[in-house]
């Protein structure tokens, strides 16, 4: 290998045009591995001679070689070196780092581990958010950095920061593990934001995603899916048909205490549910789900009050308290008021006689805001339908897919197999 000084000179002189970068990339690949790692401890001063934006490709190779050594990290971890890594992730050239994506992902992983080891996850949020946009070819692509970024948002309790990637429509997935973690962490972030409906969507995707064997992420997602379903809807839906047979056969066995909790909840008896939770509190605590379980218990009052609205037009606060097992009419009033504010029931309270009158939903779906909301939903669904049709066309023409379906049918194809294939491919 050439000396490090010579390599740095090449990096400084060949970081311009595409042809120069291609030549530089060849030189860096030749120096990569043992030759470069043998000098890794001495690489840090040379990084100061390079600009992370102008010399991104070379900077990346030297940075990754240095950071791959545990002894180097112990000696320089945190402090100035962490700042160097953060600056690089924020200011590097997307065009250059995409020439060596594995190196870039390795640096991101080391950076995430370092901020976690320092117990300072908030320091990694902005750099990893920038790194995601740098490595992505489109906002529809899921990268391994997504899960690391969302984990840091969770640990730092910066839930809103996670929305910057969670609100993207993800349609391109490379590794299944990345998808499972993205959905699991995404669900947890929306739980933290009390947006249970969206949290259910993410957890549902983790539970129903294709899997040939059960994985721990899906099991933990299913536990939270049960709890959030009870909080939001008062019941846990059965598995949809497209859920893998592996999940349908095994998930409940690995979350039996949560399945039993759902059964107990369906009885509508607050005292019985409270007793069950107390008996299994240690298990819920070890799963880090005790906080959610307590919200399930609290939602029992809300669910029972909602049941009353289906039976009665008017009811006294005293009767409501007795029916849902609240201690006083005042507590019943506070629960009813909170539900009215959240739009979960439509009612009025007469303060004079303590009577509650339940009403029908006043929404007539005629307002400008509602029309705009419906129109935007329709446009979004149309765009999604168009995208799915395009994906379906591409799969229909994929040689690997056609060979697989052909083998499953003994090498025979039917004319119907080609109905969905556009004529432009013939």
N, C-alpha and C positions, 0 to 999 in steps of 0.2 A: 504493500500500500504506500501511496505518496504520504509525505508528512502532513500533519494537521494544518500547518501553515499554508502548504500548497493547496490543500483541499478548500480552505477558507478563501484563498485567492480565486480559485475556480468559482466558488459560490458568488463572490462579489462581482466577478466578470461575466457570469453566464446566467444571470437571473432576469434577462430582458425578454427577448422574443421567444416564440414557441419553439423554434429550432434550437436556440441556446438552452432552453429549459430541458428539452429532450436529451441533449448532449450532457448537461449537468446531471440529469437523473441517472444516466448510465454510469457516470463517474461515482455518484453517491451509492448506487447499488453495488458497485465493485468494492467500495470501501466499507460497506455495511457488514454487520456481523462481527466476528471476532477481531478483525483488524481495527475497526473503529472502537469497539468496546474495550479493547486493550488499553486505549488512551482515554477512556471515559472520564476518569477522575480529573484530567487536565483540560476538559472541554469547556468548562464554565467560563473561563476568561475569553475564549474565542467567541462565545455568543455575544459578548459586548461589542465585538467588531462588526456584527451583522445587524441589519435592521429587520425586525420581525415582519414588516409589511413588504419591503422590497425584496428580501432574500428569504421568503417564507419556506421554500422547499428545503434549502440547505439548513436553515435554522431548525426546521422540524427534525431532520436527520440527526443533527448534533444534540438537540434537546432530548430526543427519544433515547439516544445512546447513553446520555448522562443519567436520565431518569430511570433507566432500566436497571441500574445498579442500586441495590438496597443500601450498600455502604455509603454511596454518594448521597442518597436521600437522608440517611441518618446524620450525615455531616452537614448537609446544606438545607434539609427539609424545613419548610416554613420560612419566615423572614423574606429576605430578598429573592430567593429562588422561587418561592411561591408567587411573588409579584411578577417575576420574569415569565413564568408560565401563564399567569392570568393575562398579562399584556399581550403575549403571543396569541392566545386564543381569541382575544378581542380584535386585534389589528392585523392578523395574518391574511394573506391573499387566498380567497376561496379557489381561484383557478390553480394556484400552485399546490395547495395542500391536497386537492383532490387527485393529484398524481400519485400520492402515497397515503391512501385513506386508512390503511391498517396502522401506519405509524401515528397518524393523527388521533385515531381512536385510542391507541395505547397511551398517548400523552394525556388525553382527556381522562382516562381511567386512573392514571397515577395522580392527576390533579384532584380528582374527586376523593380518592383515598386519603390524600394529604390533608385536605380541609376537614375531612371527617375525623382524622386522627388528632387534629388540633382542636376538635370540638367547635369548629367555626364554620358550619355548613353555609351560612349566609354569604361567606366570602366567595363561594363557588357558583352562586346562582347566575350572576350577570355573565361571567366568562363562559359557562357551559351553555347558556342561552345563545350567546353569540356563536359558539362552536357548532351548535345544531344547524343554525342558518348557513354557516360556512360549508358544512359537509353535505347538506341537502342539495339535491338537484331540483327538487320541487317541494312545496309545503305538504304534498300528499305522501311523502316518503318518511317511513319510520326508521330511525337510526338507533344504534345501541346507546347513544348519548341521551336519548329521551328519558329512559328509565333512571339513569343516574341523576339527571337534572331534576326530575320529579321527586326523587328520594331526598335530594338536598332541600327542595322546597318544603317537603313534609317535616324534615328534621328541624328546619329553621322556622317552621310554622308560618311560612310566607306563602299561604295557599293561593292568593290571587296571582302571584308570579307564575304559578303553574299553568294558569289559563292561557298564557301566550302560546303554548304548544298544544294544550288540550282542546282548544277551539278549532284546530285544523282538522280537515277531513282526511283521515289516513286511509290510503288505498293501496300503498305499496309496502309490503312487509318482506323482509329477507329471512330473519331468524324467528321461529315461533316464541322463544323465550322473551325476546324483545316485546312482542305483542302482549304476552301474558303479564309482564311487569308493567307495561304502559297502562293497560286496562286496570290492573290492581291498584297501582299508585294513583292513577287518575280518579278511580272510585273513592279512594281515601281522601284525596284533596277536596272533592266535591262534598264528601261527608263533613269535612272540616268547615266548609262554607255553608253547611246546612242546606245544600241543594240536593236533596235526597233523590229526586226524580232522575237527574242526570247521573248521579252516583250509581243508581240502579242500572242504567244503561251500560256504564263502563264495567261494573261487576258482572252483569249478564253476559257481556262479550267475553270476559275471562272464563266464565263457567261453561259457555256453549261453544267456544272456539274448538276447531278440530284438534283431537289429541289421540295418539295411538296408545299411550300409557298415561296413567294418572300422574300429575305433578303437584308438588306442594303449594305452588302459587294458586292453582285452581281450587285446591282444598280451602286455603285461607280466604280466597275470594268468595267461595260459596258460603262460608260461615258469616261473612259480613253481608252477603246478599240476602241471607235469611233475616238477619237483624234489621237491615234497612227496609226490606219489604214489609216487615211487621210495623215499623215506625211509620212508613209512608202510606201503606195500603191496608194494613191490618191482616194480611194473609200472604202466604208464599205461593206463587204460581207453580204449577207442575212444569217439568222440563219440556221445552218445545221439541218438535219432531226432529229438527236439524241438530240437536245436541248429540254429541258422539256417544256411542253405546258404552264406551269406557266410563264417561262421566255419569251417565244414567245408572250404571250398575254399581259404581263404587263411591260416588261423592257422599251420599247419605250415610254410608257406613263410617266414613271418616269424620262426620260432623253430627253424630247421633244426638249429642247433648243439645245441639241447636235445633235439630228436627223435633226433639221432644219439647223444647221450649215453645216452638211454633204450635204444637198440638195443645199445650197447656194454655197458650194465649188465646186460641180459638174458642175456649170455653167461656171467656169473658169474665172470669172470676179473679179479681185483683189480689185477694189474699192468697189464693192458691198459687198464682203466678209469682208473687213476692216470696213465698216459701220455697218454691222451686229454684228461684234465682239464688237465694241464700244458701241452699244446699249445694249448689254448683258454682258458687262464687269463685272458688279457688281455680277451677278450670277456666272460667271466663277471664279471670285475671291473668293466668299464664298465657292465654291467647291474646292479651292486650285488647280485649273486647268488653271489659266490664263497664266502661263508660257508655258504650252503645247499648249494652243490655239494660242499663238503668234508664236510658231513653225509651227502650221498648216498654219497660214497666210504666213509665210516665205516660206513654202514648195510650195505655189501656183506658185511662180516664177519657181521653179524647175520643177513642173509638166507641166507648159505651155511650157517650153523649151524642155522637153521630147516629147511633142506633135509635136513640130516643126521638130524634127528629123525623125518623121514618114512621113513627107510631103516633106521635102526639103533635097537635097544633099549638097548644099552650101547656105549660107545666111550671110549677113553682120551683124556686131555687132549692127549697127544702126537699122536695121530691126528687130533684135531680141529684142532690147530694146523697140521698138515701139509695137511689138506684145504682149509682156508680161507685158507691163506697167511699165517698169523701166525708171528712169529719164534720164540716160545717157548711151552711148555705153560702157563707162568705167565700170559702174555697171554690165552691161550685160557680159562683159569680165570676171569680177571677179566671177560671178555666173557660167559661163561656165567652167572656170578653176577649180573651186571647184568641180563641178560635174565630170569633167574628172579625177581629183585626187581620188574621191570616187568611180570611176568605174561605175557611173550611166549613163554616155553616153560615146561614143567613138568618139572623134573629134580632129581636129587640128585647130589652129588659125594662120592665116597669119598676122603677125604684120605689114607688109608693107601696105596692102590694107584693113585690118580690116575684112577679110572674114573668116568665120568658115566653115570647111568641115566636114560633118558627115560621119562616117564609120560604117561598120558592126562590130559585136563583133569578136575580133581577136582570141578568145579562140578556139582552135581546139580539146581540150579534149584528147591530146596525151602526154602531159608532165608527167614525173614521179610523180610530186606532185599531179596532178589531178587524176592519176590512183590510187595512194595511198589513196586519199580522197574518191574516189568512192568505193574502196575496204573496207575501214573502215566503210563507211555508210552501205554497204551491210552486213558486219559482225554484225553491231549493229542491223539492222533490223531483221536478222536471230535470234539473241539472244532474241529480243523482241517478235518475233513471237512464239518462243519456250516457253517463259514465259507466254504469253497469252493463249497458248494451255493448259498449266498446270493449269492455273487459271480456264479456262473453264471446264476442267475435274473435278476439285474440286467442282465447283458450281453445275455441273451436278449430282454429288453424294451427295450433301448436303440435308439432310432430310427436313430441313425447306423450301428449294427451291422446292423440289418435292411435299411437302404437299401444298404449295401455288399454284403451277401450277395445281395440282390435284383439289383443291377447285374451281379454276377459270373455270375448265372444268366440273364441276359437279361431281368430283370424278372419272372421266374416264381418263385413260392413253392410249396413242397410242404406238405401237411398236417403232415408229420413235422417241419417247421421249428418248429412251434408246440407240439410235444409237451412241451417242457420249460418252457413259459411257464405259470406258475400261473394258475388260473382267476380269482384275485382281480384280475387285470389286465384281464379282459374285461368 
